[in-house]
Amino acid sequence: MDAKKPAVLVLPGPVRPDEVAGWCADVRALLKDGGTGVVVCDVGGLGPPGLAVVDLLARLELTARRAGGRIRLRDADPALHALLGLVGLRFQVEGQVEEREPALGVEEAVETGDPAV
């Protein structure tokens, strides 16, 4: 049985404010048709991050949440990560473990003599 893969939405740059509503409609449609509850947004082509990119991603995430899903970022520039962190937005990124889940194969070391918690 093949596992469903999330739909991918490639976001080309530069971001224009008049395109945001169309991208949100695309996310809604992909979530409705995809069945995985996730839309992967390939942001590698967005160009230098700025407030227009932050606004777009925030609106896409809000749209996805309202539709019962979420977005995941692919090929995000480190500067985009920094800017999103600066404005307090967190996104799941392909290839990174979700914050609530420990990385596979990682075990916490315990020093002998440590008191039990």
N, C-alpha and C positions, 0 to 999 in steps of 0.2 A: 504494500500500500504506500503510495507516494504522499509524503507530508507536504502540505501546502506551504508555499513560500510567500512571504509578504509582497504586495505590489510595490513597485518602485516608481517614484515620481522624480524625474530629473528637472532640477530647477536651474535654468540658465540665467546668467546675469547680463547686465545689471538689473536690479529689481526696480520695477516701476510701480508706483502706487495704484495705477489703474488696472494692474494685472492681478492684484491680491485676491479680489473676489473670485476670479476665475480659478486660481490655484486652490482656494478653499472649496469650491465646487468640485474640483478634481479629487481632492482628498475625500470628500463625502462619498463620491461615486466609487472610488477605489475601495473604501471601507465597506460599502454596501455590497459590492460585487466580489471582494476578495475572500471574505470569510476568515481571515487570520486576526483581524482586529488591529493590524499594524500596517502602516504605510512607511516605507523607507524613502526618505527624501535625500537624494543625491545632491549635496550642496557644493560639490567640488568646482562647479562652473559659475558660482555666484560672484566671484571676484572678491575684492577686498571687503571685509566685513564693515558694516556701518549700521546706523539706526534703521535704515530701510530693511536690511536683512533681518535684524532683530525683530522688527515689527511683523515682517512676513512669517517668520518661524513661530512667533508667539500666536499669531492668528491661526496658523495651520494647526498648531497643537490644541488650541481652544476648539477649533472646528472638529478635530479628531476626537477630543474628549466628549464633546456634545453628542457625537455620533457613536459613542461607546468604544472608541479605540484610542490609539496614540500614534505618534510619529517617532521614527528612529532616524538619526542622521547618519549619512554615509559620506566619507571623504571630506570631513570637516577640517578646515584649516585650524592650526593651534591658536591663531589670533581670534578666530570666531569663538572657540572654546573660552578664551579669556574674556572676550566681550560679553558673552552670554552669562558667564559667572559674575562679571561685574554688575550686570543689571539684575542678577538673581534668578535667571532662568536656567533650569537643568533639563537636559534632554538625554535620552538613552542614545548611545552611539554604537554603531556596529563594531563588533570586535572587542567591546568593553563589557565587563560583567556588570549587571545591575548592582546598585549600591547595597541593596538588601541581601544579596546573595554572595557568599564567600567564593573566591576564585577556586576552581577545581584544583585539587592536589596541594592546596596550601593548608598547612596545619600550624596551629599556634604552639610555639615552644613554651614549655613550662620549666622553670628553674626549680631544682630540688630545694626544698626548704621554704618555698612560697606558701603562705597560708591559703587554705581553701576559701573560696569565695562563696 
